[in-house]
Amino acid sequence: MTNPTSEIRNPKSRAGAERPLSRSDLAACTERVLRAASGAKPAILLVNWAGRRLIVKDFAGNSFLLRHLYGRWIVGNETRIYHRLDGVEGVPAFHGRLDAFAFAVEYVEARNLKAYRRRTLEAAVFDRLAALQAALHERGVVHLDAHQRKNVLLTADGRPFLVDFATSRCFGTGWLARRVLVPLFARADRLGLAKLKARYCIERLAPHEARGHRLRLALGWLWPPAAIRRIRRILRRRARRRRRPTRPRP
């Protein structure tokens, strides 16, 4: 009987049958630790398995309570969402769960939006990102964290990918989901897209997009975590300006 949580297959096993990647294989096939486990954040590993490069998200190195209470839930939630989005272009392919605390997805050769300067991306990039969000919503999934620049990858040929579905929700495709839940929560994805477009697109926002962006900025001050992040960014910018050497006037 096969283990349903181990779905990554190695076609080069000795017996000729596909062998699932196990936790004991990680040490040997890990190319690089992209991020060590810290606090509530799992370890992110770049793995080479059966000639494929994969990203493994692993909570095994987190504290016992966080690993069992939070990590199990996140791994289960992302597993369900990746299965729901199977075949959607712009979502990394899912390569299975190692165990209750880790899973693997396709490695995408791309950079996240933090690597780009303001006002440098074509409008077509955001049109493709909007189509990708629509494909998610069609499957009953809302990302809810697509406004984060680190969660949007862009390949060299301008294809967007969405990653990190930890806070995402899968409502399904029933009547309540299609009529109420997905349209309600999908608004957060669209407002996040307007934020990114306002920051990175070389073209000006359309009037309805500009209104949505202003609405998101205003509502952000009502959510304490977002307001705290904004205040911190303002203080950091002011501190950097004060540290800059003043140029002597001629």
N, C-alpha and C positions, 0 to 999 in steps of 0.2 A: 504494500500500500504506500503510495507516494505521499510526501508531506505537502499539504496544500499551501503552506506558507513559504515554500522554497521553490520558486518558479524560474530562477535563472539557470539556464542549461549550458553545459559545456559539451559541444559535439565531439571533443577529442578525448573522451574518457577511455580507459584501458579496455573495458568490456565492450566498447562500441556503442553503448547506450549513453544517453545524455545524463550528465551528473550535475546536480544543483550546486550552486555556490554556497558554501557554509561559512560560518563565522571563523572557523579555523583556517580558511583560505585567505582571509583578509590580510594577514600580516605578510604573506608571500606575494600577493598580487596588488597591493596598494602602491601606486606610483608616488603619491604625494598626499599629505594631510593638508587640505585647503583651509580647514578650521578645526581647532581642537574643541572638545566639549567644554562648555563653560556656562555656569548658571543654568538657565532654562534652554540654552542653545545646544543642539546636538553637534556631534562631530560630522564634518563633511569630508569625505574621502574620494580621491580620484583613483579608480581601480581599473586595471587591465585584466579582463577575464575572457578567455577563449577568443583572443584577437580583437575584442571590443573594449572601448573605453566607456566606463560607467561612473556615475556619481552615486555614492552610497551615503545616505543620511542615517546616522547611528546614534541612538540614545544610550548605548550600553555604558558609556563612560560618565554619564550624569549620576547624580546622587540617587540613592535607592528609592526614596519617595517620588522624586520627580520622574525617574525612569519608569516606575510602575504606574503612577497615576496620570501623568501628563504624556510621557513618551508613548505608552501603549495607545492612548487615545489618538495622538497625532499620527502615528504610523497607520492605525486603522482608518482614520479619516482620509489621509492622503491616498492610501491603497484603494479605497472605494472610489475616490474621485478620479484617479488615474485609470481605473477600469472603465468608469463611465465615459471618459474622454478618449478612449482607445481609438486611434485612427484620425484624430483631429490634427490637422497640420498646424504646427506652431506650439504643440504641447510635446515635450520629450516623451519618447516611448517608455512605458513602464516595463521593468525587467524583474519584478517580483520582490517578495519579502524574504529576507534572510532568516528572521525570527520575529518575535513580538516587538523588538526594539529597533529594527533596521529594515530598510528597503533600498532598492537600486533603480535608477532611471538612466536613460540614455545621456551620454555626455554630448553637449552641443558646443561646437567651436564658434563662440560668439563672445561679445563684450556686453556688459550691462550698461544702462544709460548713464551711469556715473562716469563712464569713460569719455563721454562726449561733452563738448562745449555747448553753451546756450546758443540757440538760434542757428543750428548747423544742419538740421535734418529736414529732408523734403517732406512735404505734406503727404505723399504717397505712403510713407512709413506709417503714419498714424491712421491712414485709411485701412491699411492692412491690419493694424492692431485693433481697430474698431471691428473689422470683419472677424478677427480671431475671438474677440469678446462675444460677438453675436453667436459664434459657433458654440462657445461654452454655454451661453444662456439657452441655446436651442436644446442642449443636452440636460438642462436643468441644473447647471452649476454656475455659481457666482464666485468670483475670485476674492473680492472684498479687500485685497491688499495690492491691487494693480497700480495704485498711485505711487508705490515704492519703486524708486529707480532701479534698485538691485534685483527686482523681480521681473524686469523686462530685459530680455536679451535681444541683441541685434546682430545678425550674421553679416559677413562682409558684403553679401549681395542684397542687404536690406530686408531680410525676412525676420519678422519678430517672433520671439518665443516667450511664453509665460511660464514661470517656474515658481516653486514654493507655494503649495496649496495648503499650508498648515492651518490658516484661518479661513479657508474657503468652506463653502457649504454646498452640499448636493441635495437639492429639493426634489429631484425626480422630474417626471413629465406628466404627472397626474393633473386633474383639473385645477385643484387649489394651487399647485405649483405654477402652472402655466398662466393662470389668470391673476394670481395675487402675489405669491411669494417671490418668484423670479423677477417679475417686473418691478416689485418694490425694492429688492436688494440690488438689482442690476443698475439702479440709478447711481449707486456708490461707485461701480466700475466705470460708468460713463463720466462721472465727475472726476474720477482719478485720471482718466484719459485726457480730459480737458486740461487738467493741471499739467500733465507731461507735455501736451501739445503747446500750451502757452509758454512753457520753458524752453523747448527744444526746436520747435518748428520755425523755419525761416519765414513763413508766411503768417500774416495776422489771422487771429481767430475770427470765424464767422460770428455775426451778432448773437445768435442763440448759444454758441459755444462760449462766448465771452460772458454772457449772463450766467451760464452754469458755473463757469470758473469763479466769478465773483461770489456766487451763492456758496460755493464750497469754501472759499476763503472766509466768508462771514460765519458759516456754521462751524468751521474749525475752531474758532475761539470759544464755542460753547462746550466743546469736548475737552475736559481737563488735560488728558495726556497730550493731545495735539497742541493745546495752548501752551503747555509747559515746553514742548519741543520747539515751538516757534520762539518763545521767549529766550530759550537757550541759544538758538541760532542767532538771534538779534544781538545778544550779549557777546557771543563769540566774534561776530563781525566787527562790533565796536572795539573789542580787545585787539583784533588784528590791525584795525586802522590805527589804534594808538601806538602799536609796536612798530609801525612802518616809520622808517627814518624820514624826517622832514627835509625837503630839498631847500637849500638856501636860495633866497630870492636874488635875482641878478641886480 
